[in-house]
Amino acid sequence: MTPRSVGIAIVVVAFGGIAGAIAGKLLPPEAFRYTGFCLAPLFLLLEVLLGRLAGSFGGDRNITRLVLAGALVGGFYAAWLYVRQ
C-alpha cells in the first residue's frame, strides 16, 4: 500500500466514525437494524468514487472496494459502540 492509499483509508475510517457517532446519538437503542440505512449513502459515494480511488490501490477495483468498505464499516461500528456505552 502506498502512503496515499493509507491516507484515503484513514479518511474513510473518519467518515465512517462520524456517521457512526451521529447514528449512535440520534437512533434509539433498539434501532440497531437501521444502521444499514446510515451506511448506504456512504457506500453509494464509495462506489461513485471507486474509479478515481482505485489508482491509489494499484488499479484493482476489488481490492479498493474491500479495503475501503472494511474501513468504513469498522469506523462506523467502532464509533457506534463507543457512543452506546
Summary of the structure (lengths in Angstrom):
residues: 85
radius of gyration: 13.5
end to end distance: 34.0
largest distance: 41.4
contacts: 243
relative contact order: 0.23
helix: 86%
strand: 0%
